[in-house]
Amino acid sequence: MADELWREEREFWLTGVAEATRKLDEACLMAFAPTGILTRRRVVESLSSTPRWQEITMTDRASIETDELCVLAYRVTARRAAAETYRALCTTTWIRRDGDWRIVQHQQTPV
């Protein structure tokens, strides 16, 4: 299961807004410094107004999982066109709802 979710996590960073939005649970919360805590609605708004990432590398990967929940933790290096390289420590919590995996929590701490 974790391998599948690592692929989903990567796609969340790189795919278009519609595909990324599809992965978000209705109860999703995200935390970004210095932006703050975002509800699903604000995350979708942010995705729509920000260029998507072109390239990412996830290292120092760790995960814990149950039948209905999986937490991914990792260090990311990400790049967008005409922008500085972004580096952060991240966690994402995926929850199984009606057989589909959805992001219920995501957090980034820039390093």
VOPAGU-2260 file (C-alpha; in pm, 1 decimal, decimal comma):
REM VOPAGU-2260
SITE   aa  ch    i         X         Y         Z
SITE  MET   A    0       0,0       0,0       0,0
SITE  ALA   A    1     274,2     250,6      88,7
SITE  ASP   A    2     436,0     215,1    -256,7
SITE  GLU   A    3     106,7     311,2    -420,4
SITE  LEU   A    4      72,9     612,8    -192,0
SITE  TRP   A    5     429,8     727,1    -258,1
SITE  ARG   A    6     335,3     737,7    -629,4
SITE  GLU   A    7      14,2     925,8    -544,5
SITE  GLU   A    8     211,9    1170,5    -330,1
SITE  ARG   A    9     453,9    1243,0    -613,1
SITE  GLU   A   10     165,4    1293,6    -854,9
SITE  PHE   A   11      -0,9    1533,7    -610,0
SITE  TRP   A   12     300,5    1765,1    -642,0
SITE  LEU   A   13     330,2    1734,8   -1019,9
SITE  THR   A   14     -16,9    1690,1   -1173,7
SITE  GLY   A   15    -264,0    1954,6   -1278,3
SITE  VAL   A   16    -505,0    2123,9   -1042,5
SITE  ALA   A   17    -803,5    1899,7   -1124,5
SITE  GLU   A   18    -609,6    1580,1   -1053,2
SITE  ALA   A   19    -452,8    1722,7    -737,5
SITE  THR   A   20    -794,9    1839,0    -613,3
SITE  ARG   A   21    -939,5    1492,3    -670,6
SITE  LYS   A   22    -694,1    1354,7    -414,6
SITE  LEU   A   23    -812,2    1587,1    -133,7
SITE  ASP   A   24   -1052,6    1461,3     130,7
SITE  GLU   A   25   -1343,6    1694,0     214,4
SITE  ALA   A   26   -1203,9    1728,0     568,0
SITE  CYS   A   27    -848,6    1806,2     450,4
SITE  LEU   A   28    -630,7    2050,3     643,2
SITE  MET   A   29    -287,1    2170,7     535,8
SITE  ALA   A   30     -25,6    2377,5     720,1
SITE  PHE   A   31     236,7    2593,2     548,8
SITE  ALA   A   32     483,2    2844,6     692,2
SITE  PRO   A   33     424,0    3137,7     674,3
SITE  THR   A   34      82,6    3097,0     505,1
SITE  GLY   A   35     -84,5    2917,4     795,8
SITE  ILE   A   36    -353,7    2652,6     815,9
SITE  LEU   A   37    -566,4    2596,1     505,3
SITE  THR   A   38    -899,8    2418,4     468,5
SITE  ARG   A   39    -971,5    2216,0     155,6
SITE  ARG   A   40   -1141,3    2514,9      -9,8
SITE  ARG   A   41    -837,3    2737,2      47,8
SITE  VAL   A   42    -601,8    2462,8     -71,4
SITE  VAL   A   43    -795,5    2435,4    -399,6
SITE  GLU   A   44    -785,8    2815,4    -440,5
SITE  SER   A   45    -411,5    2813,3    -377,9
SITE  LEU   A   46    -352,4    2530,1    -626,8
SITE  SER   A   47    -548,3    2723,7    -889,0
SITE  SER   A   48    -340,2    3038,8    -848,2
SITE  THR   A   49       8,1    2889,0    -809,9
SITE  PRO   A   50     220,5    2726,7   -1083,6
SITE  ARG   A   51     252,8    2351,9   -1037,9
SITE  TRP   A   52     590,4    2197,2    -960,5
SITE  GLN   A   53     792,6    2073,0   -1256,8
SITE  GLU   A   54    1032,1    1846,0   -1072,3
SITE  ILE   A   55    1053,2    1699,1    -722,0
SITE  THR   A   56    1280,2    1463,6    -532,7
SITE  MET   A   57    1165,8    1293,6    -212,0
SITE  THR   A   58    1435,6    1160,5      21,8
SITE  ASP   A   59    1457,0    1040,3     383,9
SITE  ARG   A   60    1121,7     870,1     327,1
SITE  ALA   A   61     939,5     705,1     617,5
SITE  SER   A   62     584,9     575,9     655,6
SITE  ILE   A   63     343,9     418,0     901,4
SITE  GLU   A   64      24,4     250,6     793,6
SITE  THR   A   65    -290,4      76,3     903,8
SITE  ASP   A   66    -574,5     -60,6     692,6
SITE  GLU   A   67    -742,7     280,8     674,9
SITE  LEU   A   68    -461,8     531,9     730,6
SITE  CYS   A   69    -109,0     595,4     603,3
SITE  VAL   A   70     130,2     871,6     710,3
SITE  LEU   A   71     416,0     961,2     477,3
SITE  ALA   A   72     709,9    1170,8     600,7
SITE  TYR   A   73     991,3    1292,3     377,4
SITE  ARG   A   74    1230,6    1564,7     272,7
SITE  VAL   A   75    1143,1    1728,7     -60,1
SITE  THR   A   76    1346,2    1928,6    -308,5
SITE  ALA   A   77    1114,1    2089,8    -563,3
SITE  ARG   A   78    1152,7    2319,1    -864,0
SITE  ARG   A   79     920,5    2544,8   -1062,7
SITE  ALA   A   80     997,1    2744,2   -1375,6
SITE  ALA   A   81    1182,9    3068,7   -1300,3
SITE  ALA   A   82    1181,6    3008,9    -923,7
SITE  GLU   A   83    1437,1    2917,3    -660,4
SITE  THR   A   84    1468,5    2557,1    -546,8
SITE  TYR   A   85    1229,7    2478,3    -259,9
SITE  ARG   A   86    1330,7    2244,1      21,2
SITE  ALA   A   87    1104,4    2125,5     302,8
SITE  LEU   A   88    1024,4    1850,8     549,1
SITE  CYS   A   89     675,3    1717,8     476,5
SITE  THR   A   90     412,6    1489,0     620,2
SITE  THR   A   91      96,7    1372,5     448,4
SITE  THR   A   92    -178,0    1163,3     603,0
SITE  TRP   A   93    -381,2     954,9     357,9
SITE  ILE   A   94    -716,1     806,3     463,3
SITE  ARG   A   95    -915,3     535,3     288,2
SITE  ARG   A   96   -1271,8     648,9     216,0
SITE  ASP   A   97   -1506,8     413,2      32,3
SITE  GLY   A   98   -1208,3     224,2    -107,6
SITE  ASP   A   99   -1023,2     533,8    -238,0
SITE  TRP   A  100    -721,5     700,6     -79,8
SITE  ARG   A  101    -755,2    1073,8      -4,9
SITE  ILE   A  102    -528,3    1331,1     157,3
SITE  VAL   A  103    -668,5    1433,7     494,8
SITE  GLN   A  104    -360,6    1623,8     617,9
SITE  HIS   A  105     -44,2    1772,8     468,1
SITE  GLN   A  106     222,5    1989,3     629,6
SITE  GLN   A  107     543,7    2148,7     498,1
SITE  THR   A  108     827,7    2297,0     703,8
SITE  PRO   A  109    1078,5    2481,6     482,8
SITE  VAL   A  110    1443,9    2397,7     551,3
